[in-house]
């Protein structure tokens, strides 16, 4: 997939051990879209409360 200069994407990878890695792809590494996604990636990796909130949402979806 080719990204435009004003686009960015988060790439999430789940390892066999259940660990998650987060990467950012961007059409312009110095652009605002890239900066926003990098901030989201940092929050995903460092904010324990946010991680718990995400896992709770996933568990609720799986239960339905």
Helices and strands as residue ranges (DSSP letters): E 8-14, E 20-26, H 32-46, H 48-63
